[in-house]
Amino acid sequence: MGRLTWKNPDGTWGLNNMDIKDVPKELYGAVCKLKDYEETGLMPERMVEMDELYTEKCKEVAKLQKELERTNCIKITELSQFITDVIFEEKETILEAFEKEDRQMLEDEIYYGLESCAEDARADGKEVEE
């Protein structure tokens, strides 16, 4: 199924086969969200997969956070900030992994990011449990 919206390089956008001015004002917000969704280039099932993997990884991070708190290796705020940084810095790689349906690539990206965090913690003189 093709896009239902279009967008020009200058930012103007609209609906295929319909003047945007003809959209009832009550539906304009929904059409705008549709345009934003279509801009991601992802299909709905891809979004569901990303959400499921994100939820799984959040659970793993929560488990690691509890373990790290218990062993006092690194502050949770530092770990949370690091994970946010990795996701934002590597978003293109993460999206590429989803597009290629390459779970191993995605897991490797997360693993190496966490390894980098551990190295930074060690450099700061913090104990890191393997």
PLY file of the C-alpha trace (Angstrom):
ply
format ascii 1.0
element vertex 130
property float x
property float y
property float z
element edge 129
property int vertex1
property int vertex2
end_header
0.00 0.00 0.00
1.38 3.39 -0.97
1.41 6.59 1.00
-1.83 8.43 1.58
-0.03 11.74 2.12
2.66 13.69 0.28
5.25 16.18 1.45
7.33 18.66 -0.55
10.93 19.59 0.31
9.70 23.00 1.50
7.54 21.29 4.15
4.16 21.72 2.51
2.09 18.56 2.58
-1.33 17.21 1.78
-3.49 14.20 1.09
-3.42 12.27 -2.16
-6.54 12.92 -4.24
-7.96 15.44 -1.76
-7.34 19.08 -0.98
-6.20 19.38 2.64
-8.59 22.34 3.00
-11.49 19.92 2.50
-10.53 17.83 5.54
-12.92 18.51 8.44
-11.14 20.38 11.21
-11.99 17.54 13.64
-9.90 15.16 11.49
-6.98 17.45 10.68
-4.95 16.30 13.70
-5.42 12.63 12.73
-4.33 13.35 9.15
-1.28 15.20 10.47
-0.38 12.18 12.63
-0.81 9.93 9.58
1.62 12.14 7.65
4.14 11.98 10.51
3.77 8.19 10.71
4.26 7.82 6.96
7.41 9.96 7.22
9.03 7.23 9.36
8.94 4.88 6.38
8.05 1.97 8.64
5.13 -0.39 8.19
2.78 -1.02 11.15
4.16 -4.50 11.81
7.69 -3.01 11.98
6.48 -0.50 14.55
4.98 -3.35 16.61
8.28 -5.28 16.41
10.22 -2.19 17.47
7.84 -1.64 20.38
8.15 -5.27 21.49
11.95 -5.21 21.28
12.06 -1.86 23.07
9.87 -3.26 25.87
12.07 -6.35 26.12
15.23 -4.24 26.29
13.67 -1.92 28.87
12.96 -4.94 31.07
16.56 -6.09 30.64
17.80 -2.61 31.52
15.56 -2.50 34.61
16.98 -5.85 35.69
20.52 -4.57 35.12
19.71 -1.36 36.98
18.59 -3.33 40.03
21.71 -5.46 39.87
23.92 -2.41 39.48
22.20 -0.69 42.40
22.75 -3.80 44.47
26.44 -3.94 43.61
26.79 -0.14 43.58
28.75 -0.26 40.31
27.27 2.74 38.55
24.50 5.23 39.24
21.20 4.51 37.53
20.95 8.05 36.18
24.30 7.59 34.44
23.19 4.30 32.90
19.85 5.77 31.83
21.56 8.76 30.23
24.01 6.47 28.46
21.26 4.27 27.03
19.38 7.34 25.81
22.58 8.63 24.19
23.26 5.29 22.48
19.71 5.11 21.11
19.88 8.66 19.73
23.43 8.36 18.41
22.81 5.00 16.79
19.22 5.54 15.61
20.19 5.15 11.95
21.92 1.83 12.66
18.99 0.68 14.78
16.48 1.57 12.03
18.71 -0.11 9.45
18.77 -3.27 11.55
14.97 -3.27 11.67
14.69 -2.64 7.95
17.07 -5.52 7.25
15.26 -7.66 9.83
18.68 -8.18 11.40
18.08 -8.85 15.08
21.72 -9.85 15.61
22.91 -6.49 14.26
20.59 -4.70 16.67
21.61 -6.81 19.66
25.29 -6.31 18.79
24.77 -2.54 18.66
23.18 -2.58 22.13
25.82 -4.96 23.52
28.74 -2.89 22.28
27.08 0.25 23.59
26.78 -1.30 27.05
30.40 -2.46 26.84
31.40 1.12 26.11
29.46 2.24 29.18
31.30 -0.32 31.31
34.64 0.91 29.97
33.70 4.50 30.83
32.70 3.43 34.34
36.01 1.60 34.82
37.87 4.67 33.59
36.03 6.68 36.28
37.29 4.19 38.88
33.94 2.47 39.39
33.57 -1.24 39.96
31.87 -3.04 37.07
30.57 -6.54 37.50
30.76 -8.69 34.37
0 1
1 2
2 3
3 4
4 5
5 6
6 7
7 8
8 9
9 10
10 11
11 12
12 13
13 14
14 15
15 16
16 17
17 18
18 19
19 20
20 21
21 22
22 23
23 24
24 25
25 26
26 27
27 28
28 29
29 30
30 31
31 32
32 33
33 34
34 35
35 36
36 37
37 38
38 39
39 40
40 41
41 42
42 43
43 44
44 45
45 46
46 47
47 48
48 49
49 50
50 51
51 52
52 53
53 54
54 55
55 56
56 57
57 58
58 59
59 60
60 61
61 62
62 63
63 64
64 65
65 66
66 67
67 68
68 69
69 70
70 71
71 72
72 73
73 74
74 75
75 76
76 77
77 78
78 79
79 80
80 81
81 82
82 83
83 84
84 85
85 86
86 87
87 88
88 89
89 90
90 91
91 92
92 93
93 94
94 95
95 96
96 97
97 98
98 99
99 100
100 101
101 102
102 103
103 104
104 105
105 106
106 107
107 108
108 109
109 110
110 111
111 112
112 113
113 114
114 115
115 116
116 117
117 118
118 119
119 120
120 121
121 122
122 123
123 124
124 125
125 126
126 127
127 128
128 129
